[in-house]
């Protein structure tokens, strides 16, 4: 069990570290970055499952109960994120977000809609498969429940730090990390009850809808 636990932790830390280096240092175009992320976040769990015959990744992708609650929760998350932006937009300077996105990933007005659709539907599922499916469910089978909750949520939050470099000041970045960690814990709770990743995916999708709405407002208001 310890070997399996250490293998999962190692693969998660390695994949997140590589993506952090790609996001913060290499800064390729969005298409290349997405391809690297797919390779790391999709094939790391598949590689692990290849050597661990007891790992059931397919079971995580089976829709079950609770979809209606997830949709309602997602709508609530959307409203909270958008409301927070509208309240704070005059308190914090969000203009750096657009500058950072354009310079580091090549996201511009002309391709923003397509990137937003990818982030909302595909990227959200990829992250849920990796952080909730692999870093939580698979880890929980070979480790303690508490460790799985803390590790998967912290990995999810810290992974996003490299993406947010240059976006906000320290105060807003710290607030975002705290929110992401809390969100990761809540996602795990939802999934643990349903036995799959679809509930957190739906909520994650609506959160991305809100973030992309904010991006749309920032891009098209300048």
C-alpha positions in Angstrom: 0.0 0.0 0.0 2.8 2.4 0.9 4.4 1.8 -2.5 1.1 2.6 -4.3 0.6 5.7 -2.2 4.1 7.0 -2.9 3.7 6.2 -6.6 0.5 8.3 -6.9 1.9 11.2 -4.9 5.1 11.1 -7.0 3.1 11.1 -10.3 0.8 14.0 -9.1 3.7 16.1 -7.9 5.7 15.4 -11.0 2.9 16.3 -13.4 2.0 19.5 -11.5 5.7 20.5 -11.3 6.2 20.0 -15.0 3.0 22.0 -15.8 4.1 24.7 -13.4 7.5 24.9 -15.2 5.7 25.0 -18.6 3.2 27.7 -17.4 5.7 29.9 -15.5 9.0 29.5 -17.5 8.5 28.1 -21.0 5.1 29.8 -21.6 4.3 28.2 -24.9 1.2 29.0 -26.9 -2.1 27.7 -25.6 -2.4 24.8 -28.0 1.0 23.4 -27.1 0.4 24.0 -23.4 -2.9 22.1 -23.6 -1.3 19.2 -25.4 1.3 18.9 -22.7 -1.3 19.0 -20.0 -3.4 16.3 -21.7 -0.3 14.1 -21.9 0.5 14.6 -18.2 -3.0 14.7 -16.6 -4.5 11.9 -18.7 -1.7 9.5 -19.2 -0.2 9.7 -15.7 -3.3 8.0 -14.2 -3.4 5.6 -17.2 0.2 4.7 -16.6 -0.4 4.0 -13.0 -3.5 1.9 -13.7 -1.5 -0.2 -16.2 0.8 -1.4 -13.3 -2.0 -1.5 -10.7 -4.6 -4.0 -11.8 -6.9 -3.0 -8.9 -7.2 0.6 -10.1 -10.6 1.2 -11.7 -10.5 4.5 -13.6 -13.5 3.7 -15.8 -15.7 3.5 -12.7 -15.0 7.2 -12.0 -16.6 8.1 -15.4 -19.9 6.4 -14.8 -22.8 8.9 -14.3 -24.9 8.3 -11.2 -27.1 10.3 -8.9 -27.0 13.9 -7.8 -26.8 15.6 -11.2 -29.6 18.1 -10.4 -28.0 19.1 -7.2 -24.7 19.6 -9.0 -26.3 21.8 -11.6 -28.0 24.0 -9.0 -24.7 24.2 -7.0 -22.9 25.2 -10.2 -25.4 28.0 -10.9 -24.8 29.2 -7.3 -21.0 29.1 -7.8 -21.4 31.0 -11.1 -23.4 33.7 -9.3 -20.9 34.0 -6.4 -17.8 34.3 -8.6 -19.4 36.8 -10.9 -20.8 38.8 -8.0 -17.4 38.9 -6.3 -15.7 40.2 -9.5 -18.3 42.9 -9.9 -17.9 44.0 -6.3 -14.1 43.9 -6.3 -13.4 45.2 -9.8 -13.1 48.7 -8.5 -10.9 47.6 -5.5 -8.3 45.5 -7.3 -6.7 46.1 -10.7 -7.6 43.2 -13.0 -6.0 44.7 -16.1 -2.8 42.6 -15.5 -4.8 39.4 -16.2 -5.3 40.3 -19.8 -1.7 41.4 -20.3 -0.5 38.2 -18.7 -2.8 35.9 -20.8 -1.8 37.6 -24.0 2.0 37.6 -23.4 2.3 34.1 -21.7 -0.2 31.9 -23.6 -1.3 33.8 -26.7 -4.9 34.2 -25.6 -6.3 37.2 -27.4 -9.7 38.7 -28.3 -9.7 36.8 -31.6 -9.3 33.3 -30.0 -10.8 33.9 -26.5 -14.2 32.3 -27.3 -12.6 29.1 -28.5 -10.2 28.9 -25.5 -13.1 29.6 -23.2 -15.2 26.7 -24.6 -12.2 24.4 -24.3 -11.5 25.5 -20.7 -15.2 25.1 -19.7 -15.9 21.7 -21.2 -12.6 19.8 -21.8 -10.1 21.3 -19.4 -12.5 21.1 -16.5 -13.1 17.4 -17.1 -9.3 16.8 -17.5 -8.6 18.4 -14.2 -11.4 16.6 -12.4 -10.1 13.3 -13.8 -6.6 14.0 -12.5 -7.2 15.8 -9.2 -10.4 14.2 -8.0 -10.3 10.9 -9.8 -6.6 10.1 -9.5 -5.2 12.3 -6.7 -8.3 11.7 -4.5 -10.2 8.5 -5.3 -7.3 6.4 -6.3 -5.1 7.7 -3.5 -7.9 7.2 -1.0 -7.9 3.4 -1.8 -4.3 3.1 -0.7 -4.0 5.9 1.9 -6.0 7.6 4.6 -9.1 9.6 3.8 -7.7 12.7 5.5 -4.4 12.6 3.7 -6.2 12.1 0.3 -8.5 15.1 1.0 -5.6 17.4 2.0 -3.1 16.3 -0.7 -5.5 16.4 -3.6 -7.0 19.8 -2.6 -3.6 21.3 -1.9 -2.2 20.0 -5.2 -5.2 21.4 -7.1 -4.7 24.9 -5.5 -0.9 25.1 -5.8 -1.0 23.9 -9.4 -2.9 27.0 -10.3 -0.3 29.3 -8.7 2.0 29.1 -11.7 -0.9 30.0 -13.9 -1.7 33.1 -11.9 1.8 34.6 -11.7 1.6 38.2 -12.7 -2.2 38.3 -12.6 -2.9 39.7 -9.1 -1.1 41.0 -6.1 -0.2 38.9 -3.1 -3.5 39.5 -1.3 -5.8 38.4 -4.2 -3.5 35.5 -5.1 -3.6 34.2 -1.5 -7.4 34.6 -1.5 -7.6 32.6 -4.8 -5.4 29.8 -3.4 -7.6 29.6 -0.2 -10.7 29.5 -2.4 -9.2 26.8 -4.7 -8.2 24.7 -1.7 -11.7 25.0 -0.2 -13.2 24.2 -3.6 -11.1 21.1 -3.9 -12.3 19.8 -0.5 -15.9 20.5 -1.5 -15.4 18.8 -4.8 -14.1 15.7 -3.0 -17.1 15.7 -0.7 -19.5 15.7 -3.6 -17.7 13.0 -5.5 -17.2 10.8 -2.4 -21.0 10.6 -2.0 -21.7 9.8 -5.7 -18.7 7.6 -6.4 -17.7 9.4 -9.6 -16.3 12.7 -10.8 -19.4 14.0 -12.7 -20.7 16.1 -9.8 -17.5 18.1 -9.3 -17.1 18.3 -13.1 -20.5 20.0 -13.5 -19.7 22.5 -10.6 -16.2 23.0 -12.0 -17.7 23.7 -15.4 -20.0 26.4 -14.1 -17.1 28.0 -12.1 -15.2 28.1 -15.4 -18.2 29.7 -17.1 -18.1 32.4 -14.5 -14.3 32.9 -14.9 -14.7 33.0 -18.6 -17.5 35.6 -18.3 -15.1 37.7 -16.2 -12.5 37.2 -19.0 -15.0 38.2 -21.6 -15.8 41.4 -19.7 -12.1 42.2 -19.3 -11.2 41.5 -22.9 -14.1 43.3 -24.5 -14.2 46.3 -22.2 -10.8 47.5 -23.2 
